[in-house]
Amino acid sequence: MLTACTQSPAGHDERLSKAAGLARVTIVCPKGLWERTKPEGANEVKVKVSEITSGPRADRELVRVTMTGTDLVGYLKKLDFNAHPSKWNGEKDNTAASHRVHDAVAPVIDKIEAATSPDDPEPQIIIDDTIKDKE
């Protein structure tokens, strides 16, 4: 069970409310990052996870994680708990990974506006960091 023992960033409650209104959201990220941050146990969320096997990212061991907005709320709460621990709880073994995912998801959720058409795309968040070639 999650408690209020975190140092949540500003706007967290508003972000959760906005996320709850999403029909569906997709996160593309390295498989290991998902495995380290996915909610488990009492905080488990229902998601569809599929490996990316075609296209330019096919050989990068990425997964596509699709979930509802209400499941995203649960995931954001878990990320917040692990990424922003209180000084009494200390860091978790997945604090850095949770922080990375939270920092990628939060600004996308913050920018979401109400759909104006049934053709509006669902939000997609891509976490696939690379090093640019030297110039």
Secondary structure, 3 states (H helix, E strand, C coil): CCCCCECCCCCHHHHHHHHHCCCCEEEEEEHHHHHHHCCCHHHCCCEEEEECCCCCCCCCCEEEEEECHHHHHHHHHHHHHHHCECCCCCCCCCHHHHHHHHHHHHHHHHHCCCCCCCCCCCCEEECCCCCCCCC
